[in-house]
Structure formats: structure tokens, C-alpha cells
Amino acid sequence: MSKLGEFKYGVNAIRALIKATGRTPDQFLGENFKALDMELGTTIIWAGMLWQNKSLTVDEVGDMLDAESGLYAEAFGEAAKAFIEAFNRLFVSEQPVKGTEVKN
């Protein structure tokens, strides 16, 4: 777990991320989460922290990330992993689409 806590991406966190960035989750994934895009990276981290504090701002997260050398890279890596897991949980169905089952 990051020094900033656990990152969680439920429906509301993803909605906040879309609203803040104007990009959809599949666009983030298609861009391979450019860690050097500090605005996007900090916003992804922020969205994953909203479950703890709904009034948290991106600037406050930026201040937290400045507190320790290397904290941004660590937090971004953990946030990206949590985001991908949430995306798969919310958007990728494990059930076969009706009519596509393999028949013996």
C-alpha cells in the first residue's frame, strides 16, 4: 500500500476522473498511463483517494506527493494498478455473451 493509503476506483471515482480530465478510462489505458504527464498522473492518484475524503483536491494531493522524494512514482504505480483492476472489474465481463458459448 502506498504511503498515501489505498487507492480505490469505484464508479464515483471513475466519474470524477472523467469529469476532471475529459477522457474516458479506455483512453487512459490506450495511452499506457503516461507517468510523465504530471497533471494526469496526479489526477489519477486524486481520484483513487476520493473514497477517503470526498472534498480532497488535486492540489492537496500534489502537496502530499511533494512531501517525499520518489513518492509520486510509487503512488502513480500503485494507483495505475488499482485503476486497471477496477476497470476490469467494472467493464470487462467474465460471462460469455449469449449465443457465443462453445458447444461440444
Secondary structure, 3 states (H helix, E strand, C coil): CECCECCCCCHHHHHHHHHHHCCCHHHHHHCCCCCCCHHHHHHHHHHHHCCCCCCCCHHHHHHHHCCCCCHHHHHHHHHHHHHHHHHHHHHCCCCCCCCCCCCC
